[in-house]
Amino acid sequence: MDGIDAWLGLIAASPWALPAMAALVFADAFLVVIPGEAAVTAFGALAVAHGTPPLFAVILVAGAAAFCGDLCCYLVGRAVGVERWAWMRGPRVRTALEWARVRLERNAAVVLFTARFVPFARLAVNLAAGAARVNPARYLGVAAVAAMAWAAYQAVIGAVVAALVPGGPVVAVIVSIVVAVGIGVGIDLVLARRARRRAARDIAA
């Protein structure tokens, strides 16, 4: 365990630590299997457990990377739409994109903000926002605030766990990632249940 703690300390102190985290967060905007959330949560825990990198730097870098990733998705949707590639025509993707399009028409700001916290939804919403040509100034403002709020949320989970859970950096990192993933799964389940109930009401009507 001491060896792993020392290894985590070296990672936290490395000048490449934050750029590597930023790369994961940026890629996570396009590929939901990339562990962007886990990386930010882990570095939030290391910020408290090792004192480096500073928590504010973790939040700022993660927020900037998340914003850049979301913006790129928006620009892809705006430039080529949502019909160009085969993977966008799959049933699950089509359902997600249609869900995003309908909600963007009703309340774009709320949808853009909340989608940042739901992995697959944020991809669909950012692509759909671009394809629907949501006003760029409005999009940029909401996306920037949402990205920074998301980064703070993920990093603070790690920081709080590291401050409260005994056992050193290894335990803090593991527990914080489990907590963050658990919260994410819970949000997904709640949203899926609400979507099913809404669909059932629409059918009954």
Residue frames as qw, qx, qy, qz and C-alpha x, y, z in Angstrom:
[[0.000, 0.885, 0.466, 0.000, 0.00, 0.00, 0.00],
 [0.315, -0.770, 0.103, 0.545, 2.84, 2.39, 0.83],
 [0.402, -0.097, 0.599, 0.685, 4.30, 1.76, -2.63],
 [0.171, 0.634, 0.654, 0.376, 1.00, 2.65, -4.29],
 [0.190, -0.910, -0.257, 0.265, 0.70, 5.75, -2.12],
 [0.378, -0.553, 0.331, 0.665, 4.15, 6.83, -3.24],
 [0.333, 0.217, 0.695, 0.599, 3.27, 6.14, -6.86],
 [0.033, 0.827, 0.544, 0.136, 0.11, 8.26, -6.56],
 [0.308, -0.824, -0.025, 0.475, 2.21, 10.98, -4.99],
 [0.388, -0.234, 0.520, 0.724, 4.54, 10.96, -7.99],
 [0.200, 0.534, 0.691, 0.445, 1.56, 11.17, -10.35],
 [0.131, -0.899, -0.400, 0.123, 0.05, 14.06, -8.40],
 [0.336, -0.754, 0.160, 0.542, 3.35, 15.98, -8.42],
 [0.558, 0.121, 0.563, 0.597, 4.10, 15.34, -12.10],
 [0.107, 0.407, -0.121, -0.899, 3.93, 18.36, -14.44],
 [0.243, -0.012, -0.760, -0.603, 1.97, 16.09, -16.81],
 [0.067, 0.298, 0.876, -0.375, -0.74, 15.31, -14.26],
 [0.315, 0.570, 0.336, -0.680, -3.17, 18.09, -15.13],
 [0.344, 0.429, -0.513, -0.659, -2.58, 17.90, -18.92],
 [0.135, -0.003, -0.980, -0.143, -3.29, 14.15, -18.78],
 [0.161, 0.447, 0.740, -0.476, -6.48, 14.76, -16.79],
 [0.319, 0.556, -0.026, -0.768, -7.50, 17.47, -19.28],
 [0.252, 0.259, -0.778, -0.515, -6.99, 15.07, -22.20],
 [0.030, -0.230, -0.968, 0.097, -9.25, 12.47, -20.55],
 [0.205, 0.557, 0.499, -0.631, -11.95, 15.05, -19.81],
 [0.295, 0.490, -0.329, -0.751, -11.81, 16.43, -23.35],
 [0.218, 0.110, -0.902, -0.357, -12.05, 12.96, -24.89],
 [0.099, 0.302, 0.872, -0.373, -14.92, 12.11, -22.53],
 [0.368, 0.452, 0.113, -0.804, -17.06, 14.69, -24.34],
 [0.538, 0.371, -0.530, -0.541, -16.99, 12.45, -27.45],
 [0.615, 0.060, -0.785, -0.037, -16.47, 8.96, -26.02],
 [0.618, -0.596, 0.068, -0.508, -18.52, 8.20, -22.93],
 [0.949, -0.165, -0.228, 0.145, -16.31, 5.20, -22.09],
 [0.456, 0.442, -0.358, 0.685, -13.39, 7.53, -21.34],
 [0.530, -0.569, -0.558, 0.289, -13.15, 7.97, -17.52],
 [0.165, 0.575, -0.036, 0.801, -13.21, 11.75, -17.43],
 [0.566, -0.695, -0.071, -0.439, -15.34, 11.94, -14.30],
 [0.908, -0.338, -0.136, 0.207, -13.17, 9.40, -12.50],
 [0.623, 0.278, -0.123, 0.721, -10.01, 11.31, -13.37],
 [0.088, -0.647, 0.053, -0.755, -11.32, 14.59, -11.98],
 [0.757, -0.588, -0.081, -0.272, -12.62, 12.91, -8.82],
 [0.897, -0.113, -0.162, 0.394, -9.31, 11.11, -8.31],
 [0.438, 0.369, -0.135, 0.809, -7.31, 14.32, -8.67],
 [0.383, -0.697, -0.028, -0.605, -9.70, 16.06, -6.28],
 [0.882, -0.461, -0.100, 0.018, -8.88, 13.36, -3.74],
 [0.777, 0.096, -0.112, 0.612, -5.14, 13.66, -4.41],
 [0.106, 0.689, -0.034, 0.717, -5.34, 17.43, -3.99],
 [0.593, -0.691, 0.108, -0.399, -6.37, 16.88, -0.37],
 [0.960, -0.251, 0.007, 0.122, -4.37, 13.72, 0.33],
 [0.769, 0.055, 0.062, 0.634, -1.08, 14.97, -1.14],
 [0.150, -0.776, -0.091, 0.606, -1.62, 18.72, -1.34],
 [0.093, 0.517, -0.499, -0.689, -0.88, 18.68, -5.04],
 [0.191, 0.344, 0.211, 0.895, -2.10, 19.55, -7.59],
 [0.152, 0.114, 0.407, -0.893, -4.09, 22.39, -5.93],
 [0.303, 0.476, 0.807, -0.174, -7.82, 21.76, -5.87],
 [0.298, 0.764, 0.124, -0.558, -8.59, 25.06, -7.61],
 [0.091, 0.513, -0.666, -0.533, -6.22, 24.07, -10.45],
 [0.208, 0.132, 0.964, 0.096, -7.95, 20.71, -10.82],
 [0.312, 0.662, 0.587, -0.347, -11.33, 22.46, -11.10],
 [0.212, 0.764, -0.161, -0.587, -10.14, 25.13, -13.53],
 [0.011, 0.378, -0.810, -0.447, -8.30, 22.72, -15.84],
 [0.222, 0.262, 0.939, 0.007, -11.11, 20.15, -15.79],
 [0.304, 0.713, 0.428, -0.465, -13.73, 22.85, -16.42],
 [0.191, 0.680, -0.378, -0.599, -11.79, 24.30, -19.35],
 [0.051, -0.188, 0.924, 0.329, -11.25, 20.85, -20.89],
 [0.275, 0.443, 0.833, -0.184, -14.93, 19.93, -20.45],
 [0.296, 0.756, 0.154, -0.563, -16.00, 23.20, -22.06],
 [0.124, 0.545, -0.623, -0.547, -13.66, 22.67, -25.03],
 [0.144, 0.042, 0.977, 0.153, -14.96, 19.14, -25.52],
 [0.299, 0.608, 0.658, -0.328, -18.59, 20.23, -25.39],
 [0.226, 0.743, -0.122, -0.619, -17.88, 23.10, -27.76],
 [0.006, 0.333, -0.817, -0.472, -16.28, 20.74, -30.28],
 [0.216, 0.332, 0.918, -0.015, -19.37, 18.51, -30.16],
 [0.264, 0.747, 0.350, -0.499, -21.55, 21.58, -30.73],
 [0.145, 0.654, -0.428, -0.607, -19.41, 22.64, -33.69],
 [0.120, -0.061, 0.943, 0.304, -19.57, 19.13, -35.18],
 [0.252, 0.550, 0.773, -0.190, -23.36, 19.15, -34.91],
 [0.210, 0.793, 0.095, -0.565, -23.51, 22.63, -36.41],
 [0.056, 0.564, -0.608, -0.556, -21.16, 21.81, -39.30],
 [0.194, 0.137, -0.903, -0.359, -22.32, 18.33, -40.34],
 [0.710, -0.212, -0.168, -0.650, -25.62, 17.75, -38.54],
 [0.531, -0.309, 0.718, -0.327, -26.54, 14.46, -36.91],
 [0.894, 0.310, 0.197, -0.256, -27.05, 12.26, -39.97],
 [0.366, 0.752, -0.524, -0.161, -23.56, 12.10, -41.46],
 [0.092, 0.411, -0.901, 0.106, -22.12, 9.04, -39.69],
 [0.599, -0.157, -0.735, -0.276, -23.60, 5.58, -39.37],
 [0.341, -0.179, -0.767, 0.513, -23.26, 5.45, -35.57],
 [0.181, 0.099, 0.241, -0.948, -25.54, 8.49, -35.31],
 [0.583, -0.016, -0.406, -0.704, -28.31, 6.57, -37.08],
 [0.312, -0.067, -0.929, 0.188, -28.46, 3.77, -34.49],
 [0.405, -0.638, -0.575, -0.314, -31.74, 3.47, -32.55],
 [0.545, -0.589, -0.380, 0.461, -30.28, 4.44, -29.18],
 [0.326, -0.163, 0.088, 0.927, -28.47, 7.45, -30.60],
 [0.098, -0.405, -0.511, -0.752, -31.50, 8.53, -32.63],
 [0.460, -0.685, -0.563, -0.039, -33.69, 8.30, -29.52],
 [0.503, -0.500, -0.216, 0.671, -31.21, 10.35, -27.51],
 [0.213, 0.025, 0.271, 0.938, -30.87, 12.98, -30.22],
 [0.234, -0.552, -0.569, -0.563, -34.64, 13.30, -30.61],
 [0.516, -0.668, -0.470, 0.257, -35.00, 13.60, -26.83],
 [0.425, -0.336, -0.032, 0.840, -32.36, 16.35, -26.85],
 [0.082, 0.261, 0.435, 0.858, -33.92, 18.19, -29.79],
 [0.336, -0.673, -0.582, -0.309, -37.38, 18.29, -28.20],
 [0.531, -0.683, -0.336, 0.372, -36.08, 19.54, -24.87],
 [0.395, -0.126, 0.124, 0.901, -33.79, 22.11, -26.42],
 [0.055, -0.485, -0.484, -0.726, -36.84, 23.61, -28.09],
 [0.472, -0.735, -0.474, -0.110, -38.58, 23.91, -24.73],
 [0.416, -0.901, 0.123, 0.019, -35.78, 25.14, -22.47],
 [0.740, 0.524, -0.307, 0.289, -32.31, 25.17, -24.00],
 [0.004, -0.709, 0.508, -0.490, -30.46, 26.68, -21.02],
 [0.723, -0.387, 0.437, -0.371, -31.73, 24.14, -18.46],
 [0.979, 0.193, 0.059, -0.022, -31.15, 21.19, -20.79],
 [0.573, 0.646, -0.371, 0.343, -27.61, 22.27, -21.71],
 [0.207, -0.655, 0.546, -0.480, -26.71, 22.74, -18.06],
 [0.800, -0.265, 0.428, -0.327, -28.18, 19.50, -16.69],
 [0.930, 0.354, -0.098, -0.025, -26.94, 17.37, -19.61],
 [0.263, 0.728, -0.572, 0.270, -23.31, 18.14, -18.67],
 [0.416, -0.434, 0.691, -0.400, -23.82, 15.87, -15.64],
 [0.860, 0.130, 0.444, -0.214, -25.18, 12.89, -17.63],
 [0.401, -0.378, 0.649, 0.524, -22.51, 11.26, -19.88],
 [0.348, 0.299, 0.769, 0.446, -24.54, 10.05, -22.87],
 [0.126, 0.863, 0.479, -0.102, -27.02, 12.90, -22.63],
 [0.155, -0.804, 0.143, 0.556, -24.34, 15.57, -22.88],
 [0.313, -0.135, 0.707, 0.619, -23.01, 14.11, -26.14],
 [0.196, 0.559, 0.761, 0.265, -26.50, 14.01, -27.63],
 [0.038, -0.895, -0.343, 0.281, -27.46, 17.45, -26.36],
 [0.227, -0.658, 0.304, 0.650, -24.30, 19.17, -27.61],
 [0.257, 0.058, 0.764, 0.589, -24.59, 17.57, -31.05],
 [0.095, 0.688, 0.708, 0.130, -28.30, 18.40, -31.21],
 [0.127, -0.841, -0.166, 0.499, -27.66, 21.97, -30.03],
 [0.209, -0.416, 0.501, 0.730, -25.23, 22.45, -32.90],
 [0.164, 0.277, 0.829, 0.457, -27.53, 20.84, -35.45],
 [0.017, -0.798, -0.601, 0.040, -30.44, 22.98, -34.21],
 [0.344, 0.474, 0.027, 0.810, -28.17, 26.04, -34.42],
 [0.443, -0.782, -0.372, 0.230, -28.79, 27.18, -30.88],
 [0.131, 0.965, -0.092, 0.208, -27.57, 30.78, -30.64],
 [0.730, 0.260, -0.413, 0.479, -23.75, 30.57, -30.20],
 [0.011, -0.519, 0.378, -0.766, -23.57, 33.33, -27.59],
 [0.745, -0.388, 0.116, -0.530, -26.26, 31.67, -25.51],
 [0.963, 0.022, -0.263, 0.050, -24.68, 28.26, -25.92],
 [0.536, 0.418, -0.454, 0.575, -21.19, 29.44, -24.96],
 [0.259, -0.530, 0.358, -0.723, -22.39, 31.10, -21.77],
 [0.867, -0.278, 0.097, -0.401, -24.44, 28.15, -20.52],
 [0.926, 0.182, -0.291, 0.156, -21.84, 25.56, -21.58],
 [0.342, 0.517, -0.492, 0.611, -19.04, 27.41, -19.79],
 [0.464, -0.460, 0.383, -0.653, -20.97, 27.68, -16.52],
 [0.957, -0.093, -0.020, -0.275, -22.11, 24.06, -16.76],
 [0.793, 0.338, -0.415, 0.290, -18.58, 22.79, -17.44],
 [0.118, 0.500, -0.540, 0.667, -17.14, 24.65, -14.46],
 [0.676, -0.346, 0.267, -0.593, -19.96, 23.51, -12.17],
 [0.974, 0.068, -0.193, -0.094, -19.45, 19.91, -13.30],
 [0.593, 0.424, -0.507, 0.460, -15.70, 20.13, -12.68],
 [0.199, -0.482, 0.485, -0.702, -16.22, 21.57, -9.21],
 [0.857, -0.203, 0.084, -0.466, -18.80, 18.90, -8.38],
 [0.935, 0.164, -0.304, 0.086, -16.55, 16.02, -9.46],
 [0.437, 0.454, -0.515, 0.582, -13.41, 17.39, -7.80],
 [0.369, -0.479, 0.378, -0.702, -15.17, 18.27, -4.55],
 [0.946, -0.166, -0.116, -0.254, -16.53, 14.72, -4.24],
 [0.814, 0.213, -0.390, 0.374, -12.94, 13.47, -4.26],
 [0.139, 0.504, -0.414, 0.745, -11.76, 16.20, -1.90],
 [0.629, -0.442, 0.177, -0.614, -14.53, 15.53, 0.63],
 [0.977, -0.079, -0.193, -0.049, -13.95, 11.78, 0.58],
 [0.648, 0.342, -0.422, 0.534, -10.20, 12.26, 1.05],
 [0.101, -0.512, 0.370, -0.768, -10.85, 14.56, 4.01],
 [0.712, -0.331, 0.186, -0.590, -13.34, 12.23, 5.70],
 [0.988, 0.012, -0.123, -0.093, -12.26, 8.67, 4.88],
 [0.427, -0.707, 0.556, 0.095, -9.18, 7.29, 6.68],
 [0.907, 0.101, 0.388, 0.130, -6.69, 5.02, 4.95],
 [0.392, -0.417, 0.444, 0.689, -4.49, 7.29, 2.89],
 [0.272, 0.463, -0.341, -0.771, -4.53, 8.37, -0.75],
 [0.124, 0.025, -0.928, -0.350, -5.23, 4.92, -2.22],
 [0.025, 0.472, 0.843, -0.257, -8.40, 4.45, -0.18],
 [0.150, 0.603, 0.189, -0.761, -9.45, 8.07, -0.83],
 [0.211, 0.336, -0.577, -0.714, -9.07, 7.70, -4.59],
 [0.128, -0.138, -0.961, -0.203, -10.89, 4.35, -4.73],
 [0.023, 0.535, 0.736, -0.415, -13.76, 5.39, -2.47],
 [0.160, 0.557, 0.026, -0.814, -14.21, 8.76, -4.17],
 [0.217, 0.188, -0.708, -0.645, -14.41, 7.15, -7.61],
 [0.111, -0.306, -0.946, -0.003, -16.93, 4.58, -6.35],
 [0.066, 0.585, 0.511, -0.627, -19.03, 7.35, -4.79],
 [0.190, 0.470, -0.255, -0.823, -18.90, 9.48, -7.96],
 [0.207, 0.027, -0.858, -0.470, -19.82, 6.53, -10.19],
 [0.052, -0.403, -0.881, 0.240, -22.62, 5.54, -7.81],
 [0.158, 0.582, 0.270, -0.751, -24.09, 9.04, -7.91],
 [0.222, 0.349, -0.530, -0.740, -23.85, 9.05, -11.72],
 [0.160, -0.144, -0.951, -0.223, -25.60, 5.69, -12.00],
 [0.031, 0.506, 0.711, -0.488, -28.29, 6.89, -9.62],
 [0.216, 0.525, -0.038, -0.823, -28.91, 9.99, -11.73],
 [0.222, 0.170, -0.766, -0.579, -29.09, 7.86, -14.89],
 [0.092, -0.296, -0.949, 0.049, -31.63, 5.51, -13.28],
 [0.110, 0.567, 0.488, -0.654, -33.81, 8.36, -12.05],
 [0.246, 0.468, -0.290, -0.798, -33.80, 10.06, -15.46],
 [0.190, 0.036, -0.895, -0.402, -34.54, 6.78, -17.24],
 [0.007, -0.425, -0.864, 0.272, -37.48, 6.10, -14.92],
 [0.184, 0.591, 0.226, -0.752, -38.86, 9.58, -15.47],
 [0.226, 0.332, -0.578, -0.710, -38.51, 9.16, -19.24],
 [0.120, -0.165, -0.965, -0.163, -40.43, 5.84, -19.11],
 [0.065, 0.547, 0.679, -0.486, -43.21, 7.40, -17.06],
 [0.202, 0.544, -0.088, -0.810, -43.44, 10.35, -19.44],
 [0.204, 0.162, -0.787, -0.560, -43.60, 8.00, -22.43],
 [0.047, -0.326, -0.940, 0.087, -46.31, 5.95, -20.74],
 [0.145, 0.602, 0.427, -0.660, -48.37, 9.09, -20.08],
 [0.212, 0.436, -0.401, -0.777, -47.97, 10.21, -23.68],
 [0.159, -0.037, -0.927, -0.339, -49.17, 6.81, -24.93],
 [0.001, 0.468, 0.818, -0.334, -52.13, 6.84, -22.53],
 [0.168, 0.578, 0.148, -0.785, -53.08, 10.32, -23.70]]
